[in-house]
């Protein structure tokens, strides 16, 4: 292993700094400290000569003004509703001041960093540069270590860092430093077709007695009801199109309207499997499996070839593409594949580590796209416990999402699959003994729309026992990082009051609450590695809800009107009246029954589920 690691080092670029010691400044101020979660083990110092790709976030000069624009163009009662900003207008609002840029350049030059080698984001509010660990340690007055997770994966991190006083206010965050996120797809594997059960992750597989073969797509009569199109053992595109009222809608603006989903963790959209799925469930879209756009960002994998089964890959990516095409076709789909296991740092002890923060990498890529290349709807089915990331990193990523919202993008994130938190793990990272509910990131960002899960007909909050132990429930909670936004304050405060003190002390009553809406979260047939299996999870809920709003955008754009953009101000003001309320179920987790579903908004399924005909009628649109 050591020989392998050393051989890989020869491929790395030469350091950008001169050799020799660099004196530490005496006027340092702690910028950020975020302790390692209890699951991580420190294996020892990171080798000083190895390179880290450092990403430096510069203070955005007029973000408050950007946020004001975001809320104004997203508020249906405001005169500017729908008047989204251009990329240039957004960049002008977030670009750093001349003072900030000068201070950062001066700081970097103190360590002999070649300014000509810096890479900038379009607004110049993010700087990327590769530097040796030893230099970064001097710059940040810290020590990097190799940390190992119980699953064997490693990262190179430090728990805190300091900056000179004169640059302190000019930097929002620096990564990789003290964020410990380990992205997970919000899906659970349930079962393979009845020919064979594959038990690679037994906790996600149902008992063999529960196996079934999902029904083929069949022509539906014009007056088909949900009960004719759906059953309780499998949720197909025909079922979902009937349930959410999209089956009779004819797409009109496919040349102007676009939708997308994101992939991480080496997940790739397997075109062969997607083609088989569409041939079975949306035959007229089958050929599109070879036509939709797939974009690699920072080395994101586009094709896993024969590694699909051995590495247990592509189920997440296939699920998203299957159902976005299955519902939204012929609206063009883009799949973004962002690398997250960057080998730019290879420690001597282990194989390549994850030194990039993929949400930030993806968001910065999107910020640089021209307006005509940005999809109007984007779904993401990944996340992690909020406390695994530093507050500064979470805020920086969330601010990037606000930029997309101001440009008219509706961003949907799945809420998670463990209710208010995984049983037995609901403790604070600060002391590992304080009990608390575990909100998720980035589902807790106030600038995105978070999607919970439902089940059954009529729908109730999703819950399903898994044969290997545990259960899947709709993720829900209250952020400890982000304050409750004004658009949801009245509604959520009323809900909290109705709880009568239930779970006081376990959650932040004044935090951003989620989910905002919900869609079906089980059981989705997909084709994986040529066979049929079923998944449960909010990973399916998010792309389904996103597809419904893709079709609403299609109707708006076809009449020369702007897309919906950031949904939440509209949703909480009056859009919720168009949703189907879900009043049964709970967000069980943390060894509790979790928050209860109630009439109106609740911390289980939000405002409930969408129904396209109601949305179209409310905007005076036709099918």
N, C-alpha and C positions, 0 to 999 in steps of 0.2 A: 504493500500500500504506500509506503514511504517513497519507494522508487517511482511509482506511478505519479504521485503528487509532485515530486521534484521534476519529473520529465515534463509535466504540463506547464511548469513555471517557465520553461524555456520559450514558450509561445507567447508570453506576456510582453507587453510593450515596456520600453525603458521608462524609469521614473521621470517625472516632469520637473523634479527639483534637484538642486545641487546636493552632493554628498556633504556630510558633516553635521555636527550638532547645531540645533537651533535653540536659542535661549527662550525660556518661557517668560511671558509677560507677568508683571507683578500686580496688574490691575484687573484681574480676572473676576468675572461674576458668573455664578452658576446659571446656566441657561435652562437646563432641563434635567430632571432625574426621574427615572421610571424603573423600579426594581424588576428583576427577572421573575416571571411566574414560578411558582413552586415546583412545577414539573421539570424545569430546565436544570441541567447540571453543568457547572463550569469545569471544562477540561483543561484549562490552563491558558497562558498568554497566546495571543495570535502572533504568528511570525512577523517581525517588524518589516521585513523586506517585501512582503507580498502586497499586491495592489488592491485597493478598495475604490470602487466607482462611487465617488461622493456626490450627493445631490444636495445643493444648498438652496433653501427657499428664502428669497428676499422679501422684505416687508412690502406688501402691495399698497401703493400710495393712497388709493381712493376706493378701497373695498367697500366701505360704508355706503358710498354713493352707488356702487354696483348693486349692492343688496337692495337699496331703495328702488333702483330701476327694476330689479327682478320682481319685487313684490308689486310694483305698479303695473307692469305689463302682464302680470298673472292674476290680478284682482278684477273680477268681472264687473265690479261697481266703479272702477277707476276709468277715467277718460282715455288712458293710454293702454287699456286692455288689448292684448294681442300685438302691440307694436314692439316686437322683439328687436334686440340689438344685433348689430353685425359683429363679425369677428373683430374688425378694426376698432369699433366702438368699445368692445369689451377689453381689448388689449390696452387701449388708451387709459382705461379706468384702473387697471391693475398693474401697469408698468411701475417699476420702482422709481423713486425720485432720483434726481441727479446726485443728491447728497448720499443716498443709500448706495448707489452704484459705485461712487467714488470711494466710500468707506470700505466696501467689500473688496474692491480691487487693491486698495492699499494694504488691507489685512493679508490677502493672499500673497502679495509681492513680498511681504516680510518673510515668508517662507520660500521665497524664490520660485513660486509657481509662475509658469509661463502663461501670461494672460491671453496670448494668442491661441493657446490650446484649450481654452474654456469653450464649452458648448452651452448655448443659451436657448431658453424657450422662446416662442414667438413674441411674447410680451417682455422678455428679458427678466422675468420675475423668478426664474429658476436657472441655476448654473449647475452643470455637471462636469466633473473632472476626475481623472484617475490618479491616485496618489498612494505612496507606500503607507502601510499602517503606522510606521514609526513617525512619519511626518504628520499624519492626521492626529496621532496621539499628542504630539507637541502642540498642534494648532488648537486642539479642543481640551488640552490639559486633562487627559483621561487615559485609560488603559483598555484596549480591546482584548477580548478573550474569545475562545471557541466554546460555544455552548451547545449541549446536546439535549435533544428531546427524547423521551422514552421510546419513541418509534424509531430511533436511530438517526434521524435527520439532524443536521447541525446548522448553526448560523454563527456569524461573527458579530458580536454586539458588545456594547458597553452600557452600563446602567445609568450613567449620567455624564454630562460634559459642561464645560465652562467656556466663556468667550470674553475677549477684552471688552472693557466697558464701552469703548467707542463704537463697537460694531453690534453690541448687544441688541439695541432696538431696531437694527436694520435687518435682522435675520428672524424668520418665523420658525424654521426648523432645519435640521441637518440630518440626512439619512444616508446610509444605515447607521443608527446609533442605538437608541433604546426602545424601538418598537419590536414586539415579539409576536406579531400576528402570524398565524398559520392558517391560510385560507382553506376553507372547506366548502365543497359544493353542498347546497342545501337540498339533498336528495337522499333517500334511503333505498337500497336495493331490496326488493321484495322477492321476486321469483322469476325463474326461467320457465320456458314452456314445459309442458308435462313430460317431455322426453327426458329431461335431466335437470336436476338441481345443481347449480354450481355454488359451492359453499366457501368461496374465497374469503368473504367477510361474513361469518355466520350470524352476527348480530343483526344483519339486515335481511335475512332470508326467512321466509315463512315456513311453517311445517309443510311437509310433502302432501299431507291430506288437503291442504288449502290450494293446491295448484289448479290451474285452469288454462284453457286456450282462449285468448281474447277473440271476440267475434270479428269476422271480416266486415268491411264497410258494405252496406247494402243501400240501395236507393230508398230514399225516404219520401213518403207522400207529402204533398204541399202543406197539409194541415197536421203534420206529425207533431205529437206532443213529446215532452221530455221523457215521459215514461216509455214511449215507443222507441225512442232513439237511444236511451241509456239503460244500463243495468248496474247493480251494486258491485259487480265483480271486476268491471273494467270500464274505463272512461276513454272513449275514442274521440277523434276529431269531430265526427258526425254528432256525437253526444254533446260535445262542448259547443259546437256551432248552433245546435238547437237550444241548449240550456241558456246561452248568452245572446241568442237572437241574431247571430251573424249569418246563418245559413242561407238566407234569401238576399243578402246584400251583394250587390254587384260592384266590384272595384272599378273606379272611374279615373283615378289619377295616379296610376302605377308609375308613370314616367316622372312624376314630381315628388311623390310621397315615398319614404323609405323607412325601414325598420332594421334593428340590429340586436345582436346579443354578444356578450363578452365571454371569453374562455380563458382560464388560467390553469396552472398546475399540469401543463403538458397535455391538456385535453384538446383533441382535434375533432372536427366534424367529419365523420366517416361517410363519404358520399355514397358508397355502395349500400351501407345499412340504411341510410336516409332514403335512398331510392326504393329499396324494398318496402320500407314503411309506407312511403307515399303511394306506391303502387297498390298497396292493400287498403289504405284508408283515405287517400285523396288522389285517385288515379290521374286526374287531369293535371296534377302538379308533379307527377313522377319525374318527368324529364328535367325539372328545375333542380333536382338534386345535384346535377352536374354543372349547373349554371350560376348558382348564387356566389357572391363574392366572399372570399376568405382572405383576411389580411393578417400578416405576421408583424408583430410589434416586439422589438427587443428580443428577437430570436424565438418568438412563439412558434410552437409546433403546429404545422398544417396537416401532417399525415403521419400517423403512428405505424402504418404498414402492418407487419405481422406481430407487433408488440401489444396489440389491443387486449387480447385475452390474458397474456402473461403478466402485463403490467396493470391490468384492471382499469383500462383507460377508455375514454370517449363516451361513456354513458351520459355524463352531464351535457356534453356538447351536442350529442345526438338528440337528447330530450328537448333541448331548447329549439334546435333547428326543426325537428319533427313537428312541434306544435305551433311554432310561429308560422311556418309555411302552411301547415295543416289548416290554420285559421285565417291567416292574412294573405295567402296567395290570391292574385299574382303580384302583390306588393313586393318590390325588391328587398332581399335580405342581405345583410352584411354580417359576417362572423368575424369578430376581432379576437385574435389569439395572441395573448401577451405573455412573454417569457417571465418566469418567476424563479427559476433556479439558475442564476447567472454564475458561470464558473470563473468570473473575473477575479475571484478570491479563492484559492485552493490551499487550505491548511495542510500541514504535513501529516496530520493524524487521520484524516478522513477524506471521503470523496467530495465532489463539488458541493458548495454550500449555497444557501439562498441568501444573497446579499442585496438583492433588489427589493423594492416595495412595489409590487405590480400595480396596485390601484393608482399610485402616483405616476408610474410610467405610462399607464393607459390614459389617464386624465390629461397629462401633458401632451401626449400625442394628439388627442382629440382637440385640445385647445389650438393646435397649429393647423387644423384642417380648414379650408375655405368653406364658406357657408353652404355652397351647393353640394358638398361632400358629406355633410353632417346629417345622419338620420334623424328624423323627427321623434322617433321612439327607440329607446335602448333598454334592454332587460339584462339584469345581472343576478346570478344565482349563487353568489359566493359571499362569505363573510367570516367573522370570528368574534370571540368575546371582546367587548369594548376595552376591557382593562388590559388586554394584551398589547395594545398600542398606546403610545404616549399621547397625551392630550394635544401637544403641539402638532404631531403628525396627523392625528385625526382631524384637527381643525384645518390644516393645510389641504388635505384631500377634499374635505367637504367644501372648502372655498372654491376648489377647482370645479366641483359639481355645480356650484352656483353660477359659474361662468357659462356652462352649457345650458342651464335653465334660462338664463337671461337671453340666450340665443334662440330660444323656442324649442328646446329639447325636453321631452318627457322622459325622466329616468325612473325605472322601476327596479326595486331591489327586493329579493325574497327575504322574509322576516326571520327565517331559521326554523329548525325542526325540533327544538327541545323546550317549547313553552317559555317559561321564565328562566330556564337554566337547566343544565344536566343534573340529574339526581346525584347527590354525593359530592358534587364539585363546586357548590355555591358558596365560595369564600372569597374574601378580599385578598388580592395579591400583597397588600401592604403588610399584613401580619399573619395571613393564612389561617386565622381563627375566627375572624369576624364574618358572620353569616350575612349573605346578601344575594339578591337576585342578580342575574348576569345579563345585562343588556348587550346587544350585538352591534358591531360596526361593520360596514358603514350604513346599515339599515337605520341607525339612529340619527343620521345626518338630516337636518331640517329642510334641506333643499332637494330631497328625493321623495318619491312615493313608495312606501313600503307595503308589500303584499303578504298577507297571511293566507292560511289555508282553510278550506272547508271540505266537507265530505257529505255524500248522500243526496237524496232528492225527496223532499226539500233539503236544502243545505243546512248543516250545523257545523260547529267548529271541528276541525279535523282531529282525530285521535285514533291511533292504531297500535296495538301491541305487537312487538317484534319477537319472533320465535327465539332468537338468541338472547333475549333479555332486553328490558327497556321498552320504550314506546316513542312513537312520533306524535308530537302535538304542534299546533301552530305557534311559531315564535312570537313573543310579545314582550313589551317592557317599557322602561323609562330610562333615558340616558342619564349617566352621571357626568358627562362631558358637556352636552349641549343643552342650553336652557330651552324651556318650552316656548316655541314660537308664538307670536301673537295670534296667528290664524287659528290655532287650536286651543288657546287658553280657556275660553269660556266653556267649550264643550268638554274638554278633558278635566278641568277642575270640577265640573258638575259630576262627572263619572267618579272621580276620586272621592268626592264628598259622599257619594252614594254607597261607597264601600264601608263607611262607618268605622274607619280605623283598621280595616283588614290589612294585614302585612305591614303595618307601620314600622319603619326602621329598616325594612328589607329593600326598599326602593326609593328613588328620588322623586317625590311628588311634584317637584317643579321642573323636571327634565322633559325633553322632547319625548313624546309618547308615540308608540307604534304598535300594530300596523295601522295604515290608513285605510286600506281596502283589502279585499280577499277574493280568491278564486279557488276552484277545486284543487285539492292537493293530493288526491289519490283516486284511483290506481291507474297509472298511465302505461299502456303497452308501448314499448319501443322495440326496434330491431337492433340487436347488438351482436356483433361478431356472427351475423347470419341467422341468429336465433331470436325468438321472442321472449322478452322478459318484461316485468312490470316494476315500476318505481313509485314510491310515494315521497312527498316532500314539497316544500314551498318552492323548490327549484322548478317544478312544473307550474305552480300558481303564478309566478311572476311573468313568464313568457306568455301565458294565456291571457292574463289581464292586459299585458302590453299589446297583444294582438287585437284585442277588442278596441283599444284606443287608437291603434293604427288605422282601423277601418273608420273610426269617427274622424280622424285627421284626413283620411281619403275623401270623405264627403265634404269636409270643410274646404280643403284645397281645391277640389273640383269646382267649387263655386267662387274661387278667388279669395277665400278667407284664410286667415292665418291658422296654423296648427294650434293645438291646445297648449303646448309648452308645459311649464311647471304647473302641475295640477292642483297642488294642495290648497292654495288660497281660494280657488274656485270650488274645490271639493268641500271645504269646511264652511264656506259661505252659503252656497245653495246647491251645489252639485250633488251633495249626499242625498238629496230628496229623490234622486233618480236611481238610487241603488236599492237592491233587495236586502233588507235588514236580516241579519243572522243573530238569533237570540238564544241559541242553545249551545252549550259546551263551555269549556274552560281552557286556559293556557297552562295546563299542568306542567310542573317542573320543580326543581329544587326540593323534592320530597314534599311538595304541597299540591293542592288542586289548582293553584294558580289563580289568575284573575277570571272573573265570570263574564260570559257573554250576557248582554242586556239589550233592551230596546235602545236604538240610537248607537252612537259610537261606543266601542268598548275595546279594552286591551286584549283582544282575542282575534277578532276579524275586522276591526276598524268599523267603517260604515257599511260593510257588507259587500255584495257582489254586483258587477255592472250588468246592464241589459241594453244592448245596442239600440233597439227600437225606441226606448225611452230617451236615450241620449240624442238620437237623431231628431226626434220630435221636439225636444227642448230647444234645439238650435235651429229649428225650422228647416231641417234637411230631409231629403227623400232617400229611399232605399236605392 
